[in-house]
């Protein structure tokens, strides 16, 4: 479960203060499927960075699974991020010299998982995302959709409870984008919390809850049943 209380994020730009997030309070239950939408500069990516422990609030608190992660040390935040949060980005961020399997295996290596366990888990997840026959291909030998599926597999190999996806279909054609969204939605069906930042109203319309941001604030927070979501 994710809970933000009165979160502000202020950046200094020259002599000016920019309020990227302005008094954001938000609650997301485990297993929800949420779209964060809004115009450019509305605070979507800043909010995602805070949720992913890539940035800290200027003021306010963030609780993840009941723990106040706002005041954790950098190392403790890194451990929480490794164990609980998976990231999917628009530009894939795969290591060019590594194969699909090696890219997916990388987080397991960094976590000290034994080689035999690593190989088993990588093979399982390659099959789950439909890339078992592309295990030994490098990123430049894969299509955009296949590269994003490798990125999703890498993001979930540590079995996180939350997936944060920042414009995951922004670099893909419609057919490839639909395949990627299906993979993410299948993970959500397994009770993984899925939070997607997107400009695409079609993707937003697939989610069960839409959070719409303007000028660093949540302007609208609705479920598909038409009532205001808890937050």
N, CA, C and O of each residue as an XYZ file, in Angstrom:
924
protein
N       0.839     -1.194      0.000
C       0.000      0.000      0.000
C       0.880      1.252      0.000
O       1.892      1.314      0.698
N       0.477      2.241     -0.790
C       1.205      3.496     -0.939
C       0.385      4.613     -0.308
O      -0.819      4.715     -0.543
N       1.033      5.441      0.485
C       0.332      6.557      1.106
C       1.235      7.787      1.161
O       2.273      7.786      1.824
N       0.821      8.831      0.455
C       1.497     10.117      0.525
C       0.642     11.083      1.329
O      -0.577     11.125      1.164
N       1.278     11.860      2.199
C       0.555     12.851      2.995
C       1.220     14.214      2.845
O       2.367     14.410      3.248
N       0.476     15.155      2.255
C       0.881     16.561      2.137
C       2.305     16.692      1.576
O       3.154     17.377      2.145
N       2.535     16.020      0.454
C       3.865     16.025     -0.152
C       4.045     17.262     -1.028
O       3.213     17.572     -1.881
N       5.145     17.951     -0.794
C       5.588     19.059     -1.639
C       6.965     18.699     -2.198
O       7.786     18.090     -1.512
N       7.203     19.085     -3.448
C       8.553     18.970     -4.021
C       8.850     20.287     -4.700
O       8.203     20.672     -5.674
N       9.850     20.972     -4.158
C      10.210     22.307     -4.628
C      11.619     22.262     -5.201
O      12.540     21.749     -4.564
N      11.784     22.801     -6.409
C      13.092     22.903     -7.044
C      13.487     24.366     -7.139
O      12.644     25.235     -7.357
N      14.769     24.627     -6.974
C      15.303     25.977     -7.169
C      15.770     26.120     -8.611
O      16.605     25.344     -9.076
N      15.238     27.102     -9.314
C      15.665     27.406    -10.672
C      16.111     28.868    -10.680
O      15.294     29.783    -10.785
N      17.430     29.065    -10.567
C      17.936     30.424    -10.404
C      17.449     30.985     -9.076
O      17.662     30.388     -8.020
N      16.792     32.140     -9.142
C      16.252     32.752     -7.927
C      14.824     32.321     -7.638
O      14.237     32.733     -6.638
N      14.269     31.502     -8.503
C      12.854     31.135     -8.380
C      12.679     29.741     -7.777
O      13.541     28.873     -7.913
N      11.559     29.553     -7.119
C      11.172     28.233     -6.625
C      10.065     27.679     -7.524
O       9.069     28.348     -7.798
N      10.265     26.452     -7.971
C       9.264     25.772     -8.793
C       8.632     24.666     -7.958
O       9.318     23.765     -7.475
N       7.313     24.748     -7.798
C       6.589     23.757     -6.998
C       6.121     22.630     -7.920
O       5.017     22.668     -8.463
N       6.991     21.624     -8.085
C       6.660     20.499     -8.969
C       5.519     19.668     -8.393
O       4.686     19.157     -9.141
N       5.476     19.530     -7.080
C       4.342     18.911     -6.387
C       3.888     19.851     -5.293
O       4.707     20.402     -4.558
N       2.569     20.037     -5.185
C       2.025     21.038     -4.278
C       0.935     20.418     -3.419
O      -0.227     20.358     -3.822
N       1.319     19.952     -2.224
C       0.385     19.414     -1.239
C      -0.389     18.210     -1.791
O      -1.620     18.197     -1.811
N       0.369     17.198     -2.237
C      -0.233     15.992     -2.793
C      -0.437     14.956     -1.696
O       0.518     14.544     -1.038
N      -1.667     14.543     -1.501
C      -2.006     13.443     -0.608
C      -2.690     12.366     -1.443
O      -3.578     12.655     -2.246
N      -2.265     11.129     -1.243
C      -2.679     10.065     -2.154
C      -2.557      8.717     -1.461
O      -1.604      8.467     -0.722
N      -3.533      7.852     -1.709
C      -3.490      6.495     -1.169
C      -3.797      5.515     -2.301
O      -4.816      5.639     -2.980
N      -2.915      4.551     -2.495
C      -3.090      3.519     -3.515
C      -2.978      2.169     -2.833
O      -1.955      1.849     -2.227
N      -4.035      1.380     -2.936
C      -4.050      0.073     -2.290
C      -3.248     -0.940     -3.113
O      -3.069     -0.772     -4.319
N      -2.775     -1.980     -2.451
C      -2.058     -3.041     -3.122
C      -2.917     -3.673     -4.216
O      -4.092     -3.967     -4.000
N      -2.317     -3.880     -5.397
C      -3.020     -4.522     -6.499
C      -3.821     -3.593     -7.371
O      -4.448     -4.059     -8.323
N      -3.836     -2.286     -7.097
C      -4.586     -1.354     -7.953
C      -3.900     -1.180     -9.309
O      -2.717     -1.479     -9.478
N      -4.685     -0.686    -10.265
C      -4.225     -0.392    -11.622
C      -4.569      1.064    -11.878
O      -5.738      1.409    -12.047
N      -3.543      1.929    -11.908
C      -3.742      3.374    -11.856
C      -3.012      4.054    -13.012
O      -1.870      3.715    -13.321
N      -3.680      5.013    -13.646
C      -3.036      5.898    -14.622
C      -2.846      7.270    -13.986
O      -3.754      7.802    -13.348
N      -1.653      7.835    -14.169
C      -1.385      9.213    -13.779
C      -1.273     10.012    -15.071
O      -0.396      9.755    -15.897
N      -2.164     10.980    -15.239
C      -2.249     11.727    -16.487
C      -2.211     13.226    -16.207
O      -2.316     13.665    -15.062
N      -2.058     13.999    -17.282
C      -2.020     15.447    -17.165
C      -1.086     16.029    -18.193
O      -0.315     15.293    -18.809
N      -1.132     17.339    -18.400
C      -0.271     17.980    -19.394
C       1.194     17.937    -18.985
O       1.517     17.666    -17.829
N       2.074     18.204    -19.939
C       3.502     18.287    -19.637
C       3.738     19.347    -18.563
O       3.139     20.422    -18.588
N       4.623     19.022    -17.619
C       4.922     19.951    -16.540
C       3.933     19.936    -15.400
O       3.986     20.798    -14.523
N       3.020     18.960    -15.396
C       1.996     18.925    -14.346
C       2.470     18.244    -13.074
O       1.790     18.310    -12.050
N       3.643     17.582    -13.120
C       4.167     16.920    -11.922
C       4.107     15.405    -11.973
O       4.445     14.744    -10.991
N       3.682     14.839    -13.099
C       3.521     13.385    -13.202
C       4.837     12.644    -12.945
O       4.894     11.727    -12.124
N       5.885     13.050    -13.652
C       7.160     12.345    -13.518
C       7.786     12.577    -12.148
O       8.422     11.684    -11.587
N       7.601     13.778    -11.617
C       8.103     14.048    -10.262
C       7.414     13.132     -9.257
O       8.063     12.580     -8.369
N       6.103     12.971     -9.397
C       5.369     12.075     -8.510
C       5.870     10.645     -8.656
O       6.045      9.944     -7.659
N       6.102     10.207     -9.890
C       6.592      8.846    -10.108
C       7.974      8.658     -9.489
O       8.258      7.608     -8.912
N       8.827      9.663     -9.606
C      10.164      9.573     -9.012
C      10.101      9.452     -7.498
O      10.895      8.732     -6.892
N       9.156     10.156     -6.891
C       9.014     10.055     -5.436
C       8.481      8.676     -5.055
O       8.972      8.051     -4.115
N       7.467      8.206     -5.798
C       6.925      6.879     -5.516
C       7.992      5.797     -5.679
O       7.986      4.799     -4.957
N       8.915      5.998     -6.635
C       9.957      5.013     -6.893
C      11.213      5.201     -6.068
O      12.201      4.501     -6.288
N      11.201      6.136     -5.117
C      12.347      6.413     -4.248
C      13.577      6.843     -5.047
O      14.714      6.581     -4.655
N      13.325      7.507     -6.172
C      14.401      8.121     -6.935
C      14.587      9.581     -6.538
O      15.562     10.219     -6.935
N      13.660     10.098     -5.763
C      13.700     11.482     -5.290
C      13.009     11.511     -3.930
O      12.263     10.595     -3.582
N      13.262     12.562     -3.173
C      12.652     12.725     -1.848
C      11.753     13.960     -1.846
O      12.060     14.947     -2.514
N      10.649     13.916     -1.106
C       9.831     15.121     -0.965
C      10.601     16.218     -0.247
O      11.451     15.940      0.599
N      10.299     17.464     -0.590
C      10.835     18.582      0.178
C      10.207     18.589      1.565
O      10.898     18.757      2.570
N       8.889     18.406      1.610
C       8.172     18.211      2.870
C       7.072     17.175      2.630
O       6.719     16.874      1.490
N       6.545     16.644      3.718
C       5.509     15.626      3.628
C       6.092     14.244      3.837
O       7.304     14.094      3.996
N       5.234     13.231      3.839
C       5.683     11.874      4.127
C       5.173     10.891      3.089
O       4.157     11.116      2.432
N       5.915      9.784      2.958
C       5.596      8.697      2.040
C       5.740      7.385      2.809
O       6.817      7.048      3.300
N       4.630      6.658      2.901
C       4.650      5.344      3.544
C       4.422      4.275      2.480
O       3.509      4.383      1.661
N       5.257      3.250      2.503
C       5.153      2.117      1.582
C       5.023      0.852      2.409
O       5.913      0.518      3.191
N       3.913      0.150      2.236
C       3.625     -1.056      3.029
C       3.738     -0.773      4.524
O       4.243     -1.591      5.293
N       3.256      0.399      4.914
C       3.202      0.758      6.318
C       4.469      1.363      6.882
O       4.476      1.803      8.032
N       5.544      1.399      6.107
C       6.819      1.935      6.582
C       7.029      3.337      6.033
O       6.833      3.588      4.844
N       7.432      4.252      6.918
C       7.758      5.604      6.472
C       9.124      5.568      5.791
O      10.160      5.494      6.452
N       9.108      5.621      4.452
C      10.359      5.516      3.701
C      10.986      6.876      3.435
O      12.071      6.955      2.858
N      10.313      7.955      3.849
C      10.797      9.304      3.577
C      12.140      9.555      4.234
O      13.015     10.194      3.649
N      12.303      9.057      5.440
C      13.494      9.384      6.223
C      14.537      8.272      6.219
O      15.521      8.355      6.955
N      14.347      7.242      5.414
C      15.348      6.179      5.319
C      16.659      6.720      4.749
O      16.662      7.694      3.996
N      17.754      6.091      5.109
C      19.042      6.440      4.513
C      19.030      6.103      3.029
O      18.163      5.370      2.554
N      19.995      6.645      2.309
C      20.076      6.364      0.872
C      20.197      4.863      0.622
O      19.557      4.335     -0.288
N      21.018      4.166      1.427
C      21.198      2.733      1.230
C      19.926      1.965      1.538
O      19.579      1.023      0.825
N      19.225      2.362      2.600
C      17.970      1.683      2.953
C      16.916      1.921      1.875
O      16.144      1.019      1.551
N      16.881      3.128      1.321
C      15.956      3.393      0.215
C      16.315      2.542     -1.000
O      15.434      2.003     -1.669
N      17.613      2.422     -1.282
C      18.046      1.605     -2.422
C      17.632      0.150     -2.235
O      17.217     -0.507     -3.189
N      17.744     -0.352     -1.015
C      17.343     -1.739     -0.746
C      15.838     -1.918     -0.926
O      15.389     -2.920     -1.483
N      15.068     -0.949     -0.455
C      13.611     -1.011     -0.613
C      13.226     -0.949     -2.083
O      12.353     -1.688     -2.540
N      13.881     -0.064     -2.816
C      13.636      0.066     -4.251
C      13.956     -1.243     -4.974
O      13.198     -1.679     -5.841
N      15.068     -1.861     -4.619
C      15.470     -3.125     -5.250
C      14.467     -4.233     -4.982
O      14.148     -5.022     -5.872
N      13.967     -4.289     -3.744
C      13.137     -5.419     -3.330
C      11.656     -5.250     -3.655
O      10.948     -6.246     -3.810
N      11.171     -4.010     -3.761
C       9.727     -3.811     -3.837
C       9.227     -3.098     -5.091
O       8.030     -3.129     -5.374
N      10.124     -2.453     -5.853
C       9.674     -1.570     -6.934
C      10.357     -1.958     -8.242
O      11.577     -2.119     -8.294
N       9.559     -2.105     -9.295
C      10.087     -2.330    -10.631
C       9.792     -1.128    -11.511
O       8.713     -0.542    -11.424
N      10.754     -0.753    -12.366
C      10.619      0.428    -13.224
C      10.597      0.020    -14.693
O      11.389     -0.815    -15.131
N       9.680      0.618    -15.444
C       9.637      0.449    -16.901
C       9.624      1.851    -17.500
O       8.749      2.662    -17.194
N      10.612      2.128    -18.363
C      10.770      3.466    -18.922
C      10.462      3.489    -20.413
O      10.431      2.450    -21.073
N      10.238      4.676    -20.925
C       9.923      4.837    -22.350
C      11.077      4.375    -23.242
O      10.847      3.822    -24.318
N      12.318      4.601    -22.797
C      13.477      4.347    -23.665
C      14.220      3.068    -23.299
O      15.385      2.916    -23.667
N      13.586      2.155    -22.594
C      14.053      0.790    -22.345
C      15.242      0.710    -21.370
O      15.192     -0.034    -20.391
N      16.310      1.480    -21.641
C      17.512      1.483    -20.787
C      18.120      0.087    -20.643
O      18.529     -0.309    -19.551
N      18.174     -0.642    -21.732
C      18.857     -1.931    -21.733
C      20.360     -1.718    -21.963
O      20.773     -0.724    -22.560
N      21.161     -2.663    -21.481
C      22.614     -2.608    -21.697
C      22.908     -3.183    -23.080
O      22.662     -4.369    -23.302
N      23.430     -2.379    -24.026
C      23.535     -2.828    -25.419
C      24.382     -4.080    -25.618
O      24.088     -4.888    -26.498
N      25.431     -4.252    -24.812
C      26.345     -5.377    -25.045
C      25.849     -6.691    -24.438
O      26.438     -7.747    -24.672
N      24.761     -6.623    -23.654
C      24.231     -7.826    -23.012
C      23.062     -8.383    -23.810
O      22.328     -7.634    -24.455
N      22.892     -9.695    -23.765
C      21.741    -10.333    -24.395
C      20.481    -10.041    -23.589
O      20.546     -9.485    -22.493
N      19.336    -10.424    -24.145
C      18.069    -10.255    -23.427
C      18.138    -10.956    -22.072
O      17.780    -10.373    -21.048
N      18.599    -12.209    -22.070
C      18.679    -12.968    -20.813
C      19.626    -12.301    -19.826
O      19.337    -12.243    -18.631
N      20.758    -11.796    -20.316
C      21.731    -11.166    -19.423
C      21.201     -9.855    -18.866
O      21.455     -9.536    -17.704
N      20.470     -9.087    -19.669
C      19.849     -7.862    -19.154
C      18.869     -8.179    -18.036
O      18.842     -7.494    -17.013
N      18.067     -9.214    -18.229
C      17.078     -9.598    -17.222
C      17.763    -10.115    -15.958
O      17.292     -9.888    -14.844
N      18.867    -10.804    -16.148
C      19.579    -11.422    -15.019
C      20.311    -10.406    -14.149
O      20.610    -10.681    -12.987
N      20.599     -9.240    -14.707
C      21.454     -8.266    -14.028
C      21.008     -7.926    -12.603
O      21.847     -7.948    -11.702
N      19.717     -7.610    -12.347
C      19.328     -7.312    -10.963
C      19.570     -8.479    -10.000
O      19.899     -8.265     -8.833
N      19.408     -9.705    -10.487
C      19.651    -10.874     -9.643
C      21.130    -10.976     -9.284
O      21.475    -11.320     -8.153
N      22.000    -10.680    -10.243
C      23.442    -10.701     -9.972
C      23.804     -9.665     -8.918
O      24.562     -9.938     -7.987
N      23.238     -8.455     -9.088
C      23.541     -7.381     -8.131
C      23.026     -7.708     -6.735
O      23.586     -7.252     -5.738
N      21.944     -8.510     -6.666
C      21.375     -8.891     -5.368
C      22.056    -10.115     -4.774
O      21.717    -10.528     -3.665
N      23.023    -10.709     -5.500
C      23.759    -11.849     -4.965
C      23.030    -13.175     -5.046
O      23.355    -14.100     -4.303
N      22.044    -13.291     -5.938
C      21.320    -14.551     -6.114
C      22.244    -15.568     -6.793
O      23.000    -15.219     -7.699
N      22.175    -16.814     -6.352
C      23.049    -17.859     -6.869
C      22.798    -18.116     -8.363
O      21.661    -18.000     -8.821
N      23.849    -18.465     -9.130
C      23.713    -18.641    -10.580
C      22.618    -19.621    -11.000
O      21.883    -19.348    -11.949
N      22.497    -20.746    -10.318
C      21.482    -21.729    -10.717
C      20.073    -21.167    -10.560
O      19.209    -21.402    -11.404
N      19.845    -20.422     -9.476
C      18.540    -19.791     -9.255
C      18.309    -18.684    -10.282
O      17.192    -18.506    -10.768
N      19.360    -17.947    -10.608
C      19.232    -16.876    -11.605
C      18.778    -17.447    -12.944
O      17.837    -16.936    -13.551
N      19.435    -18.490    -13.398
C      19.110    -19.069    -14.701
C      17.665    -19.559    -14.744
O      16.959    -19.367    -15.734
N      17.238    -20.196    -13.654
C      15.877    -20.726    -13.589
C      14.855    -19.600    -13.665
O      13.886    -19.694    -14.418
N      15.062    -18.540    -12.895
C      14.104    -17.443    -12.866
C      14.086    -16.669    -14.184
O      13.028    -16.233    -14.638
N      15.256    -16.501    -14.793
C      15.308    -15.800    -16.084
C      14.557    -16.589    -17.152
O      13.808    -16.013    -17.941
N      14.757    -17.909    -17.179
C      14.064    -18.731    -18.166
C      12.554    -18.660    -17.975
O      11.808    -18.560    -18.948
N      12.104    -18.710    -16.726
C      10.669    -18.615    -16.434
C      10.077    -17.312    -16.939
O       9.014    -17.305    -17.559
N      10.764    -16.213    -16.674
C      10.179    -14.923    -17.021
C      10.281    -14.655    -18.524
O       9.424    -13.974    -19.086
N      11.322    -15.184    -19.182
C      11.384    -15.075    -20.635
C      10.184    -15.766    -21.278
O       9.601    -15.253    -22.234
N       9.824    -16.916    -20.754
C       8.654    -17.621    -21.273
C       7.379    -16.843    -20.988
O       6.472    -16.802    -21.820
N       7.309    -16.222    -19.806
C       6.100    -15.478    -19.426
C       5.851    -14.280    -20.331
O       4.699    -13.930    -20.589
N       6.928    -13.639    -20.823
C       6.757    -12.465    -21.688
C       6.890    -12.826    -23.173
O       6.936    -11.943    -24.029
N       6.949    -14.118    -23.467
C       6.949    -14.564    -24.857
C       8.246    -14.343    -25.593
O       8.241    -14.114    -26.803
N       9.381    -14.408    -24.872
C      10.672    -14.137    -25.507
C      11.687    -15.256    -25.301
O      12.892    -15.024    -25.401
N      11.215    -16.456    -25.017
C      12.148    -17.566    -24.788
C      13.054    -17.795    -25.996
O      14.205    -18.202    -25.840
N      12.539    -17.534    -27.204
C      13.329    -17.757    -28.415
C      14.220    -16.562    -28.757
O      14.917    -16.577    -29.771
N      14.199    -15.531    -27.915
C      15.045    -14.348    -28.147
C      16.042    -14.147    -26.999
O      16.628    -13.072    -26.869
N      16.231    -15.162    -26.180
C      17.058    -15.039    -24.975
C      18.475    -14.572    -25.280
O      19.055    -13.809    -24.508
N      19.036    -15.021    -26.394
C      20.441    -14.742    -26.691
C      20.614    -13.619    -27.714
O      21.708    -13.416    -28.240
N      19.533    -12.896    -27.990
C      19.612    -11.741    -28.879
C      19.973    -10.493    -28.070
O      19.518    -10.322    -26.939
N      20.785     -9.637    -28.656
C      21.102     -8.351    -28.038
C      20.028     -7.326    -28.415
O      19.278     -7.539    -29.367
N      19.950     -6.216    -27.675
C      18.870     -5.251    -27.913
C      18.743     -4.786    -29.361
O      17.630     -4.597    -29.851
N      19.873     -4.597    -30.057
C      19.771     -4.105    -31.437
C      19.265     -5.172    -32.413
O      19.051     -4.893    -33.592
N      19.077     -6.389    -31.908
C      18.511     -7.462    -32.722
C      17.029     -7.698    -32.410
O      16.415     -8.634    -32.922
N      16.476     -6.844    -31.574
C      15.088     -6.981    -31.146
C      14.265     -5.798    -31.637
O      14.795     -4.705    -31.836
N      12.974     -6.018    -31.831
C      12.063     -4.917    -32.158
C      11.833     -4.060    -30.915
O      12.211     -4.440    -29.807
N      11.210     -2.899    -31.114
C      10.916     -2.027    -29.976
C      10.037     -2.707    -28.947
O      10.290     -2.611    -27.747
N       9.000     -3.396    -29.413
C       8.121     -4.087    -28.488
C       8.829     -5.185    -27.723
O       8.577     -5.380    -26.534
N       9.728     -5.914    -28.406
C      10.487     -6.968    -27.732
C      11.441     -6.379    -26.697
O      11.599     -6.931    -25.608
N      12.073     -5.260    -27.039
C      12.967     -4.605    -26.076
C      12.194     -4.156    -24.833
O      12.691     -4.268    -23.712
N      10.978     -3.648    -25.040
C      10.204     -3.218    -23.876
C       9.786     -4.419    -23.043
O       9.724     -4.327    -21.817
N       9.497     -5.548    -23.688
C       9.167     -6.748    -22.911
C      10.377     -7.256    -22.117
O      10.224     -7.760    -21.004
N      11.567     -7.122    -22.687
C      12.782     -7.440    -21.923
C      12.886     -6.510    -20.715
O      13.207     -6.948    -19.611
N      12.612     -5.218    -20.935
C      12.676     -4.250    -19.837
C      11.662     -4.585    -18.748
O      11.959     -4.443    -17.562
N      10.467     -5.028    -19.141
C       9.457     -5.415    -18.159
C       9.921     -6.652    -17.389
O       9.762     -6.726    -16.170
N      10.495     -7.620    -18.103
C      10.999     -8.820    -17.436
C      12.088     -8.459    -16.431
O      12.112     -8.982    -15.317
N      12.987     -7.564    -16.829
C      14.041     -7.131    -15.893
C      13.442     -6.413    -14.687
O      13.911     -6.581    -13.561
N      12.402     -5.610    -14.930
C      11.774     -4.851    -13.844
C      11.080     -5.756    -12.840
O      10.912     -5.383    -11.679
N      10.675     -6.942    -13.275
C       9.880     -7.813    -12.400
C      10.632     -9.047    -11.924
O      10.070     -9.859    -11.189
N      11.894     -9.207    -12.328
C      12.636    -10.418    -11.966
C      12.858    -10.518    -10.460
O      13.015    -11.622     -9.938
N      12.874     -9.387     -9.748
C      13.036     -9.395     -8.296
C      11.696     -9.532     -7.572
O      11.627     -9.406     -6.350
N      10.639     -9.788     -8.332
C       9.295    -10.003     -7.787
C       8.822     -8.821     -6.925
O       8.498     -8.994     -5.750
N       8.785     -7.620     -7.521
C       8.356     -6.441     -6.773
C       6.860     -6.471     -6.507
O       6.112     -7.223     -7.131
N       6.447     -5.634     -5.566
C       5.014     -5.489     -5.292
C       4.410     -4.330     -6.073
O       3.188     -4.223     -6.182
N       5.269     -3.452     -6.624
C       4.818     -2.271     -7.361
C       5.595     -2.160     -8.662
O       6.816     -2.315     -8.671
N       4.896     -1.893     -9.763
C       5.538     -1.557    -11.035
C       5.175     -0.125    -11.381
O       4.000      0.243    -11.400
N       6.197      0.685    -11.656
C       6.021      2.065    -12.086
C       6.443      2.157    -13.546
O       7.597      1.883    -13.875
N       5.523      2.539    -14.420
C       5.793      2.586    -15.849
C       5.627      4.012    -16.351
O       4.538      4.578    -16.260
N       6.700      4.597    -16.883
C       6.692      5.981    -17.361
C       6.614      5.978    -18.881
O       7.609      5.709    -19.553
N       5.432      6.277    -19.429
C       5.187      6.277    -20.874
C       5.728      4.993    -21.526
O       6.529      5.072    -22.456
N       5.302      3.815    -21.052
C       5.919      2.568    -21.523
C       5.678      2.260    -22.989
O       6.385      1.431    -23.560
N       4.687      2.909    -23.622
C       4.419      2.672    -25.044
C       4.784      3.876    -25.906
O       4.493      3.893    -27.102
N       5.417      4.878    -25.309
C       5.668      6.134    -26.020
C       6.568      5.987    -27.230
O       6.511      6.819    -28.136
N       7.409      4.941    -27.272
C       8.334      4.745    -28.380
C       7.893      3.638    -29.318
O       8.669      3.204    -30.170
N       6.655      3.174    -29.173
C       6.211      1.987    -29.900
C       5.044      2.299    -30.828
O       4.287      3.243    -30.599
N       4.910      1.492    -31.878
C       3.711      1.579    -32.704
C       2.533      1.011    -31.926
O       2.719      0.400    -30.874
N       1.324      1.210    -32.437
C       0.122      0.832    -31.689
C       0.070     -0.661    -31.384
O      -0.274     -1.049    -30.268
N       0.408     -1.505    -32.363
C       0.334     -2.954    -32.144
C       1.326     -3.395    -31.073
O       0.979     -4.177    -30.188
N       2.566     -2.894    -31.149
C       3.573     -3.247    -30.145
C       3.189     -2.695    -28.779
O       3.379     -3.354    -27.756
N       2.645     -1.474    -28.773
C       2.204     -0.874    -27.518
C       1.113     -1.690    -26.850
O       1.120     -1.873    -25.633
N       0.174     -2.180    -27.649
C      -0.898     -3.015    -27.089
C      -0.341     -4.290    -26.478
O      -0.816     -4.736    -25.434
N       0.670     -4.885    -27.125
C       1.288     -6.100    -26.582
C       1.954     -5.812    -25.236
O       1.846     -6.603    -24.298
N       2.638     -4.679    -25.153
C       3.319     -4.306    -23.906
C       2.309     -4.061    -22.790
O       2.513     -4.503    -21.659
N       1.226     -3.362    -23.102
C       0.205     -3.113    -22.083
C      -0.418     -4.421    -21.610
O      -0.705     -4.574    -20.423
N      -0.631     -5.363    -22.524
C      -1.173     -6.670    -22.134
C      -0.243     -7.371    -21.150
O      -0.708     -7.969    -20.179
N       1.075     -7.304    -21.393
C       2.039     -7.920    -20.475
C       1.940     -7.273    -19.094
O       1.920     -7.964    -18.076
N       1.880     -5.937    -19.070
C       1.770     -5.229    -17.789
C       0.452     -5.564    -17.083
O       0.425     -5.751    -15.867
N      -0.624     -5.639    -17.842
C      -1.927     -5.946    -17.235
C      -1.963     -7.377    -16.699
O      -2.619     -7.638    -15.689
N      -1.279     -8.296    -17.349
C      -1.202     -9.656    -16.821
C      -0.490     -9.680    -15.470
O      -0.867    -10.438    -14.576
N       0.537     -8.851    -15.330
C       1.223     -8.750    -14.041
C       0.296     -8.174    -12.980
O       0.296     -8.626    -11.835
N      -0.495     -7.171    -13.365
C      -1.456     -6.594    -12.430
C      -2.492     -7.628    -11.987
O      -2.931     -7.612    -10.837
N      -2.882     -8.524    -12.893
C      -3.827     -9.579    -12.530
C      -3.248    -10.527    -11.482
O      -3.985    -11.227    -10.790
N      -1.923    -10.540    -11.375
C      -1.255    -11.327    -10.342
C      -1.092    -10.528     -9.044
O      -0.312    -10.900     -8.167
N      -1.835     -9.435     -8.939
C      -1.917     -8.605     -7.724
C      -0.730     -7.673     -7.534
O      -0.525     -7.156     -6.436
N       0.055     -7.450     -8.584
C       1.104     -6.437     -8.513
C       0.468     -5.071     -8.766
O      -0.290     -4.908     -9.722
N       0.768     -4.109     -7.931
C       0.266     -2.749     -8.120
C       0.914     -2.161     -9.378
O       2.136     -2.184     -9.524
N       0.085     -1.637    -10.282
C       0.574     -1.106    -11.554
C       0.191      0.370    -11.657
O      -0.990      0.716    -11.634
N       1.200      1.233    -11.770
C       0.999      2.671    -11.878
C       1.672      3.144    -13.164
O       2.886      3.015    -13.320
N       0.877      3.692    -14.080
C       1.374      4.094    -15.393
C       1.213      5.590    -15.579
O       0.113      6.122    -15.431
N       2.311      6.276    -15.905
C       2.244      7.663    -16.364
C       2.092      7.637    -17.872
O       2.896      7.013    -18.565
N       1.073      8.304    -18.388
C       0.821      8.266    -19.823
C       0.093      9.518    -20.286
O      -0.661     10.135    -19.534
N       0.338      9.881    -21.552
C      -0.449     10.915    -22.220
C      -1.548     10.295    -23.072
O      -2.392     11.011    -23.611
N      -1.545      8.975    -23.197
C      -2.434      8.281    -24.122
C      -3.788      8.016    -23.466
O      -3.868      7.212    -22.538
N      -4.857      8.677    -23.927
C      -6.159      8.472    -23.295
C      -6.677      7.039    -23.437
O      -7.465      6.588    -22.607
N      -6.246      6.324    -24.470
C      -6.676      4.934    -24.617
C      -6.108      4.069    -23.502
O      -6.801      3.211    -22.957
N      -4.838      4.301    -23.166
C      -4.242      3.558    -22.054
C      -4.892      3.983    -20.743
O      -5.227      3.141    -19.910
N      -5.071      5.291    -20.562
C      -5.739      5.765    -19.357
C      -7.111      5.146    -19.188
O      -7.529      4.836    -18.073
N      -7.820      4.965    -20.315
C      -9.162      4.396    -20.268
C      -9.195      2.923    -19.921
O     -10.249      2.398    -19.563
N      -8.051      2.236    -20.019
C      -7.998      0.807    -19.676
C      -7.838      0.585    -18.175
O      -8.168     -0.483    -17.658
N      -7.330      1.603    -17.482
C      -7.045      1.425    -16.062
C      -8.329      1.503    -15.245
O      -9.369      1.928    -15.748
N      -8.249      1.095    -13.995
C      -9.409      1.125    -13.105
C      -9.509      2.439    -12.342
O     -10.538      2.735    -11.734
N      -8.435      3.226    -12.376
C      -8.433      4.498    -11.646
C      -7.556      5.488    -12.396
O      -6.472      5.142    -12.866
N      -8.034      6.720    -12.504
C      -7.282      7.760    -13.217
C      -7.049      8.944    -12.294
O      -7.985      9.519    -11.738
N      -5.783      9.292    -12.144
C      -5.388     10.466    -11.370
C      -4.911     11.518    -12.363
O      -3.961     11.283    -13.110
N      -5.563     12.670    -12.375
C      -5.240     13.719    -13.347
C      -4.599     14.888    -12.603
O      -5.169     15.430    -11.656
N      -3.390     15.269    -13.058
C      -2.626     16.305    -12.375
C      -2.539     17.579    -13.206
O      -2.443     17.532    -14.432
N      -2.574     18.712    -12.522
C      -2.379     20.025    -13.138
C      -1.572     20.875    -12.157
O      -1.926     20.989    -10.983
N      -0.481     21.470    -12.653
C       0.325     22.403    -11.840
C       0.734     21.810    -10.496
O       0.677     22.489     -9.471
N       1.143     20.549    -10.501
C       1.665     19.935     -9.294
C       0.626     19.470     -8.305
O       0.962     19.029     -7.206
N      -0.657     19.565     -8.691
C      -1.733     19.151     -7.792
C      -2.586     18.068     -8.449
O      -2.653     17.969     -9.674
N      -3.231     17.267     -7.618
C      -4.200     16.305     -8.134
C      -5.516     17.031     -8.336
O      -6.173     17.435     -7.377
N      -5.892     17.192     -9.598
C      -7.136     17.881     -9.914
C      -8.318     16.932     -9.884
O      -9.429     17.325     -9.525
N      -8.078     15.664    -10.266
C      -9.164     14.700    -10.351
C      -8.627     13.309    -10.017
O      -7.532     12.943    -10.443
N      -9.392     12.545     -9.264
C      -8.990     11.194     -8.867
C     -10.246     10.337     -8.881
O     -11.058     10.396     -7.958
N     -10.401      9.537     -9.936
C     -11.666      8.835    -10.158
C     -11.432      7.351    -10.440
O     -10.437      6.969    -11.056
N     -12.353      6.540     -9.984
C     -12.390      5.148    -10.395
C     -13.349      5.010    -11.567
O     -14.095      5.941    -11.872
N     -13.336      3.865    -12.221
C     -14.196      3.659    -13.367
C     -15.656      3.485    -12.969
O     -16.545      3.512    -13.819
N     -15.898      3.305    -11.675
C     -17.289      3.195    -11.235
C     -17.919      4.568    -11.038
O     -19.087      4.682    -10.667
N     -17.118      5.618    -11.293
C     -17.671      6.958    -11.269
C     -17.662      7.621     -9.906
O     -18.116      8.756     -9.760
N     -17.145      6.912     -8.897
C     -17.054      7.567     -7.589
C     -15.615      7.932     -7.321
O     -14.698      7.355     -7.906
N     -15.419      8.877     -6.451
C     -14.061      9.327     -6.141
C     -13.324      8.229     -5.412
O     -13.833      7.647     -4.454
N     -12.109      7.950     -5.880
C     -11.301      6.922     -5.233
C     -10.805      7.450     -3.886
O     -10.681      8.652     -3.656
N     -10.534      6.494     -3.024
C     -10.002      6.895     -1.723
C      -8.622      7.500     -1.891
O      -7.791      6.995     -2.646
N      -8.392      8.595     -1.173
C      -7.086      9.239     -1.285
C      -7.072     10.511     -0.472
O      -6.058     11.208     -0.432
